[in-house]
Amino acid sequence: MAEERFYELIFICRPDTPETDIDKVLSTLQQVVEEQKGRVEKVEKWGVRKLAYRIGKSREGFFVFLAIYGRQGEMIKELERRLKVSEPVLKYMTVRIDEELKRQRKLSERRERRLARRPRKTAGEPAAASG
């Protein structure tokens, strides 16, 4: 069985989209995650924010953030397919986070091992004289 993966998904809806339509998109995405035996850890509606650049004719967008755990890559493909065909969605982006967390953990462990090997210099110790 594949190990569980952690994803962050952000999508942007048109700013004039009614809250009910955004909730419909969210419930569809949550349903897909549950069907694929994943789980939605967190849902945050960030509200209307200014975009860095114009998308279509919009200068603003309603941002929604999801934190998702799942074992299958098919789940993400399906989520992105649904977002692509969803009328109010302007843009979306999915990022796999667990690889980055693993990399950070590995680097910090390596740093700790290196520090444990190296003898610590105390403030009172004179520097080695070169001759």
C-alpha positions as protocol buffer text, in pm:
chain_id: "A"
residue {
  index: 1
  type: MET
  ca { x: 0 y: 0 z: 0 }
}
residue {
  index: 2
  type: ALA
  ca { x: 131 y: 345 z: -90 }
}
residue {
  index: 3
  type: GLU
  ca { x: 220 y: 583 z: 186 }
}
residue {
  index: 4
  type: GLU
  ca { x: -8 y: 873 z: 266 }
}
residue {
  index: 5
  type: ARG
  ca { x: 70 y: 1196 z: 86 }
}
residue {
  index: 6
  type: PHE
  ca { x: -7 y: 1551 z: 192 }
}
residue {
  index: 7
  type: TYR
  ca { x: -126 y: 1809 z: -61 }
}
residue {
  index: 8
  type: GLU
  ca { x: -222 y: 2173 z: -47 }
}
residue {
  index: 9
  type: LEU
  ca { x: -476 y: 2289 z: -303 }
}
residue {
  index: 10
  type: ILE
  ca { x: -564 y: 2652 z: -366 }
}
residue {
  index: 11
  type: PHE
  ca { x: -825 y: 2762 z: -614 }
}
residue {
  index: 12
  type: ILE
  ca { x: -948 y: 3108 z: -713 }
}
residue {
  index: 13
  type: CYS
  ca { x: -1307 y: 3181 z: -807 }
}
residue {
  index: 14
  type: ARG
  ca { x: -1443 y: 3491 z: -977 }
}
residue {
  index: 15
  type: PRO
  ca { x: -1496 y: 3765 z: -715 }
}
residue {
  index: 16
  type: ASP
  ca { x: -1868 y: 3799 z: -794 }
}
residue {
  index: 17
  type: THR
  ca { x: -1933 y: 3428 z: -735 }
}
residue {
  index: 18
  type: PRO
  ca { x: -2209 y: 3373 z: -476 }
}
residue {
  index: 19
  type: GLU
  ca { x: -2100 y: 3195 z: -156 }
}
residue {
  index: 20
  type: THR
  ca { x: -2343 y: 2911 z: -233 }
}
residue {
  index: 21
  type: ASP
  ca { x: -2165 y: 2835 z: -563 }
}
residue {
  index: 22
  type: ILE
  ca { x: -1828 y: 2829 z: -388 }
}
residue {
  index: 23
  type: ASP
  ca { x: -1975 y: 2591 z: -128 }
}
residue {
  index: 24
  type: LYS
  ca { x: -2100 y: 2366 z: -413 }
}
residue {
  index: 25
  type: VAL
  ca { x: -1750 y: 2348 z: -562 }
}
residue {
  index: 26
  type: LEU
  ca { x: -1607 y: 2274 z: -216 }
}
residue {
  index: 27
  type: SER
  ca { x: -1858 y: 1998 z: -143 }
}
residue {
  index: 28
  type: THR
  ca { x: -1787 y: 1840 z: -484 }
}
residue {
  index: 29
  type: LEU
  ca { x: -1413 y: 1839 z: -410 }
}
residue {
  index: 30
  type: GLN
  ca { x: -1467 y: 1695 z: -61 }
}
residue {
  index: 31
  type: GLN
  ca { x: -1688 y: 1423 z: -206 }
}
residue {
  index: 32
  type: VAL
  ca { x: -1416 y: 1327 z: -457 }
}
residue {
  index: 33
  type: VAL
  ca { x: -1157 y: 1309 z: -177 }
}
residue {
  index: 34
  type: GLU
  ca { x: -1382 y: 1084 z: 34 }
}
residue {
  index: 35
  type: GLU
  ca { x: -1458 y: 857 z: -265 }
}
residue {
  index: 36
  type: GLN
  ca { x: -1082 y: 813 z: -317 }
}
residue {
  index: 37
  type: LYS
  ca { x: -1040 y: 728 z: 55 }
}
residue {
  index: 38
  type: GLY
  ca { x: -857 y: 1051 z: 132 }
}
residue {
  index: 39
  type: ARG
  ca { x: -941 y: 1315 z: 388 }
}
residue {
  index: 40
  type: VAL
  ca { x: -970 y: 1691 z: 387 }
}
residue {
  index: 41
  type: GLU
  ca { x: -772 y: 1815 z: 686 }
}
residue {
  index: 42
  type: LYS
  ca { x: -846 y: 2186 z: 655 }
}
residue {
  index: 43
  type: VAL
  ca { x: -1065 y: 2421 z: 452 }
}
residue {
  index: 44
  type: GLU
  ca { x: -1005 y: 2795 z: 464 }
}
residue {
  index: 45
  type: LYS
  ca { x: -1197 y: 3057 z: 271 }
}
residue {
  index: 46
  type: TRP
  ca { x: -956 y: 3347 z: 240 }
}
residue {
  index: 47
  type: GLY
  ca { x: -1216 y: 3570 z: 73 }
}
residue {
  index: 48
  type: VAL
  ca { x: -1173 y: 3821 z: -205 }
}
residue {
  index: 49
  type: ARG
  ca { x: -815 y: 3933 z: -261 }
}
residue {
  index: 50
  type: LYS
  ca { x: -636 y: 4129 z: -526 }
}
residue {
  index: 51
  type: LEU
  ca { x: -464 y: 3919 z: -792 }
}
residue {
  index: 52
  type: ALA
  ca { x: -101 y: 3971 z: -891 }
}
residue {
  index: 53
  type: TYR
  ca { x: -212 y: 3999 z: -1254 }
}
residue {
  index: 54
  type: ARG
  ca { x: -540 y: 4005 z: -1443 }
}
residue {
  index: 55
  type: ILE
  ca { x: -700 y: 3668 z: -1513 }
}
residue {
  index: 56
  type: GLY
  ca { x: -965 y: 3696 z: -1782 }
}
residue {
  index: 57
  type: LYS
  ca { x: -1121 y: 4031 z: -1697 }
}
residue {
  index: 58
  type: SER
  ca { x: -1080 y: 3993 z: -1321 }
}
residue {
  index: 59
  type: ARG
  ca { x: -837 y: 4186 z: -1104 }
}
residue {
  index: 60
  type: GLU
  ca { x: -964 y: 4015 z: -787 }
}
residue {
  index: 61
  type: GLY
  ca { x: -1055 y: 3661 z: -693 }
}
residue {
  index: 62
  type: PHE
  ca { x: -1211 y: 3462 z: -409 }
}
residue {
  index: 63
  type: PHE
  ca { x: -937 y: 3237 z: -269 }
}
residue {
  index: 64
  type: VAL
  ca { x: -1005 y: 2896 z: -113 }
}
residue {
  index: 65
  type: PHE
  ca { x: -739 y: 2674 z: 50 }
}
residue {
  index: 66
  type: LEU
  ca { x: -762 y: 2298 z: 115 }
}
residue {
  index: 67
  type: ALA
  ca { x: -519 y: 2069 z: 299 }
}
residue {
  index: 68
  type: ILE
  ca { x: -568 y: 1712 z: 177 }
}
residue {
  index: 69
  type: TYR
  ca { x: -428 y: 1371 z: 275 }
}
residue {
  index: 70
  type: GLY
  ca { x: -454 y: 1083 z: 31 }
}
residue {
  index: 71
  type: ARG
  ca { x: -282 y: 770 z: -95 }
}
residue {
  index: 72
  type: GLN
  ca { x: -370 y: 789 z: -465 }
}
residue {
  index: 73
  type: GLY
  ca { x: -247 y: 1029 z: -732 }
}
residue {
  index: 74
  type: GLU
  ca { x: -571 y: 962 z: -918 }
}
residue {
  index: 75
  type: MET
  ca { x: -751 y: 1167 z: -652 }
}
residue {
  index: 76
  type: ILE
  ca { x: -555 y: 1481 z: -745 }
}
residue {
  index: 77
  type: LYS
  ca { x: -610 y: 1423 z: -1116 }
}
residue {
  index: 78
  type: GLU
  ca { x: -984 y: 1401 z: -1055 }
}
residue {
  index: 79
  type: LEU
  ca { x: -985 y: 1711 z: -832 }
}
residue {
  index: 80
  type: GLU
  ca { x: -800 y: 1912 z: -1096 }
}
residue {
  index: 81
  type: ARG
  ca { x: -1031 y: 1783 z: -1370 }
}
residue {
  index: 82
  type: ARG
  ca { x: -1335 y: 1897 z: -1169 }
}
residue {
  index: 83
  type: LEU
  ca { x: -1177 y: 2239 z: -1105 }
}
residue {
  index: 84
  type: LYS
  ca { x: -1094 y: 2277 z: -1475 }
}
residue {
  index: 85
  type: VAL
  ca { x: -1458 y: 2230 z: -1581 }
}
residue {
  index: 86
  type: SER
  ca { x: -1605 y: 2426 z: -1289 }
}
residue {
  index: 87
  type: GLU
  ca { x: -1759 y: 2751 z: -1412 }
}
residue {
  index: 88
  type: PRO
  ca { x: -1662 y: 2994 z: -1131 }
}
residue {
  index: 89
  type: VAL
  ca { x: -1298 y: 2873 z: -1097 }
}
residue {
  index: 90
  type: LEU
  ca { x: -1037 y: 3101 z: -1258 }
}
residue {
  index: 91
  type: LYS
  ca { x: -717 y: 2924 z: -1148 }
}
residue {
  index: 92
  type: TYR
  ca { x: -607 y: 2637 z: -925 }
}
residue {
  index: 93
  type: MET
  ca { x: -281 y: 2492 z: -801 }
}
residue {
  index: 94
  type: THR
  ca { x: -201 y: 2170 z: -618 }
}
residue {
  index: 95
  type: VAL
  ca { x: 129 y: 2123 z: -437 }
}
residue {
  index: 96
  type: ARG
  ca { x: 255 y: 1801 z: -283 }
}
residue {
  index: 97
  type: ILE
  ca { x: 391 y: 1902 z: 56 }
}
residue {
  index: 98
  type: ASP
  ca { x: 507 y: 1574 z: 214 }
}
residue {
  index: 99
  type: GLU
  ca { x: 817 y: 1553 z: -9 }
}
residue {
  index: 100
  type: GLU
  ca { x: 924 y: 1900 z: 103 }
}
residue {
  index: 101
  type: LEU
  ca { x: 860 y: 1815 z: 470 }
}
residue {
  index: 102
  type: LYS
  ca { x: 1064 y: 1496 z: 430 }
}
residue {
  index: 103
  type: ARG
  ca { x: 1349 y: 1693 z: 270 }
}
residue {
  index: 104
  type: GLN
  ca { x: 1346 y: 1951 z: 552 }
}
residue {
  index: 105
  type: ARG
  ca { x: 1349 y: 1678 z: 818 }
}
residue {
  index: 106
  type: LYS
  ca { x: 1640 y: 1505 z: 645 }
}
residue {
  index: 107
  type: LEU
  ca { x: 1840 y: 1830 z: 628 }
}
residue {
  index: 108
  type: SER
  ca { x: 1782 y: 1911 z: 995 }
}
residue {
  index: 109
  type: GLU
  ca { x: 1884 y: 1555 z: 1098 }
}
residue {
  index: 110
  type: ARG
  ca { x: 2201 y: 1585 z: 890 }
}
residue {
  index: 111
  type: ARG
  ca { x: 2278 y: 1924 z: 1047 }
}
residue {
  index: 112
  type: GLU
  ca { x: 2228 y: 1781 z: 1398 }
}
residue {
  index: 113
  type: ARG
  ca { x: 2458 y: 1485 z: 1326 }
}
residue {
  index: 114
  type: ARG
  ca { x: 2726 y: 1717 z: 1190 }
}
residue {
  index: 115
  type: LEU
  ca { x: 2704 y: 1940 z: 1497 }
}
residue {
  index: 116
  type: ALA
  ca { x: 2723 y: 1636 z: 1728 }
}
residue {
  index: 117
  type: ARG
  ca { x: 3043 y: 1515 z: 1555 }
}
residue {
  index: 118
  type: ARG
  ca { x: 3222 y: 1848 z: 1561 }
}
residue {
  index: 119
  type: PRO
  ca { x: 3381 y: 1940 z: 1896 }
}
residue {
  index: 120
  type: ARG
  ca { x: 3247 y: 2267 z: 2027 }
}
residue {
  index: 121
  type: LYS
  ca { x: 3487 y: 2554 z: 2081 }
}
residue {
  index: 122
  type: THR
  ca { x: 3445 y: 2738 z: 2406 }
}
residue {
  index: 123
  type: ALA
  ca { x: 3485 y: 3114 z: 2433 }
}
residue {
  index: 124
  type: GLY
  ca { x: 3800 y: 3091 z: 2650 }
}
residue {
  index: 125
  type: GLU
  ca { x: 3991 y: 2862 z: 2409 }
}
residue {
  index: 126
  type: PRO
  ca { x: 4264 y: 3035 z: 2205 }
}
residue {
  index: 127
  type: ALA
  ca { x: 4264 y: 2981 z: 1830 }
}
residue {
  index: 128
  type: ALA
  ca { x: 4524 y: 2733 z: 1702 }
}
residue {
  index: 129
  type: ALA
  ca { x: 4844 y: 2917 z: 1607 }
}
residue {
  index: 130
  type: SER
  ca { x: 4961 y: 2861 z: 1254 }
}
residue {
  index: 131
  type: GLY
  ca { x: 5330 y: 2831 z: 1209 }
}
